[in-house]
Amino acid sequence: MGSLFTPLSWNDSGLILAGIWNTIVISVVAIVIGTILGLIIGFIRSESNKTVNLILSSLLDILRSVPLIIQLILFSTFVGAWGYPLEPFVAGSIILSLYTMAFMSEVFRSAFESVHSSMLTASRSLGLSYWQTVFYIRLPIGIRTVFPSWLGVALSVIKDSALVSVIGYMELLRTSDQLISRTQQPLEILLGVGLFYFLISYPLSLYGKHVERKMAL
């Protein structure tokens, strides 16, 4: 009687590479969209009155406080129940982007507020308009200040993308789970998954520390 399980082989590389690619794609999508939305919301918060800030901060606190895995399951379930089921990639991208936005907005709010008022006064004395001051003074200086924080959020998003597997998206963790079920070699497979995340995260983390040290000089 043959074994129910088959060992890992080179034939599995296609499945593993597909999982890696899907992880990279959804991470990039979430980081790009989350950064753009976070930049907009962060700017609005830095310019708004207390009432608007309170409303926005309350909504953002919900996104930051509710575990991502619960947000993914609830969103996927509700849109399906309403008769508009979404592909796992689409549903995962929406929630992961909003989750990223919630953290990025705080990063960019700090960026805009970090620009000293004397610089704003100097820009006005030079004849720059409000939006010229935003694009040529506040944005470049602010982003430079918070870049390490932005990178830290981006690294977290890459790792959190593994949670999208709960709604059926075939990223690296879900493909690894399928391989473990078939091969019964969890140690080797999970070590490989951990190595992948390490090879992405560690160099970026070192680069972020390098930038932070340069900025401190």
N, C-alpha and C positions, 0 to 999 in steps of 0.2 A: 504493500500500500504506500503510495507516494506521500510526501510531506505536504501539508496544507500551506506551508510558508516557503517562499523563495528568497535566496540571499540577494543582497544588493549587487548590481552589475552595471556595466557601462550603459546598458539600455535605459537605465533610470536617469541618466544625465539630462535627457531632454525634459523630463518632468521637473527635475530640480531647477534647471535653467529657466523654465517657464515660470516657476514659483518665484525665483529671484527677480526676473523681469517684472512680474506683476507687482511685487513688493516695491520695486523702484518706481514704477509708473504711478501707483496710487500715492506713494509718499511725495513724489515731485508735484503731482496735481494738488494735493492737500497743502503743501508748503507754499506753492505759488499763489493759489487762490486765498489761502488763509493769510498770507502776508499782505496781499493787496487789500483784502477786506479789513484786516487788522490796522493797516496804515490809515485807511479812511476813518474807521471808528476811533482810532487813537487820536487822529487830528480833531475830529468832532468833539471828543471828550476834553481835549486840551483847550478848546475854544468855547465850550458851552457853559451855561449857567448851572447852578446846583441842581435844579429840577431835572434837566435833561441828563446830567451826569448820574443822578440817582437812578433814573429809569434804565439807562444804558448799563450802569454797573450792576444793577440787579439782574438783568438778563444775562450778562456775561458771567456773573457769579454762578448762575444756574448751570451754564455750559461747563464752567470749570469744576463745579462741585459734584455734579452727577457723573458717576463712573462712565467712561467712554463705552464700555461693553454694554451697559444698560441703554445708553442713548442709541447705539446701533440696533439693538434688538427691538426697542420700542418703535423707532422710526420705520424700520423695515416691516414690522408687524402692522403698524397703523396704516401705512400707505397701501399695503396689500389688502387690508380689510376695507379700505375705502374704494377699492376697485382699480387702483393704479399701481400695481406691483412694479418695482424697479429692479433692474439688473443689480446683482451684488456690487459690481464696480461702481455704478452710479450712486446707489444708496450709501455705500461706504465712503465715496468721495465727498458727498454732501456733508455727512456728519463729521468726518475727519477734518474737512476744511473749516466747518463752523467751530469745531473744538480747537483747531489751530488758531483761528481768528480770535477766540476768546483770550488766548495767552498773548498773541502777537499785538493785540490792541493795547494791552498794558505796556508792552515793550515800547511801542511807538508813542504812546502818550508820554511816557518818561522821556523819550527822545525829543519831542517837541518842547516839553517843559524844561529840558536841560539847557536850552539856549539862553544865555544870560540876557537880561533886558537891555543892557548897555549895547549889545550887538544889534538889537532891534532898533534902538534909538539911532545908532550910527547908520543903519541901512536907510532909515527914513530921512536922515539928514543928507544922505547921498541922492535922494530923490527916487528911491525904489518904491514901487507900489506894494500893496499888501501881498499880492500873490507872488510878485518877484521876490519879496522878502522870504516868503514861505519856501519857494522852490530853490532859491540860490543861497539862502542863509540858514534857515531853520532846518530844512530837510537834510542837506549834506552834513551839517555839523551834528545834528541829532542822531542820524543813522550811524555815523562814525562812533559816537559815544556808546550806543547800545548794541553794536554789532555782536559782541560776545554773547549777550543775552539772546539775541535773535538766533544765533547759531545753536545755543543750548535748547531752545524751543524746537528748532528744526530737528535736532538729534532725537529729542523725545518723540517727535511725530514719526520718525522712521521706525523706532522701536514699537510705538503704539499701533502702527499699521498692522501688526500681527493680530490684533483683536478683530480686524475686519473678517477674519476667518469664520467667526461665529455666525455670520449671515451668508456664508457659502462662497465667499470670494477666494479664488485659488491662489493665494499668496504663498510665501515660502513655508509658513507654519502649517497651513492646511495640507499642502502637498507632502510635507514631512510626516504629518499624521497618517496620511494614506500609505506612505512607504513603511512606516512603523507597523501598521496593521498587517501589511503584506509580508514583511520580512522578519518582524520580531527582533529588530536590531535598534532599539531606541537609543542606546548609548552613542553609537557611531553617528546616527543621523542627527541627534540633538547637539552633539559636539560640532558637527558641520554647520548646523544652523547658527549656533552661538558664535562660531568662527566668522561666519559671514557678517553678522551684526558688529562684531568686534572690528573687522577689517574696514568697515564703513565708518563706524563711530569714533574709534580711537584716533585715526589721523585727523579727522575734523575737530575733535576735542583738543588735540595738540595745537592745531592751527589757531583755534579760538584763544587758547592761552597765550600763544605767541603774539597775536594781535593785541590782546589785553595788556601784555607786558610793554609792547611798543607804545601803546597809548598812554601808559603810566609814566613814560620817560619825559 
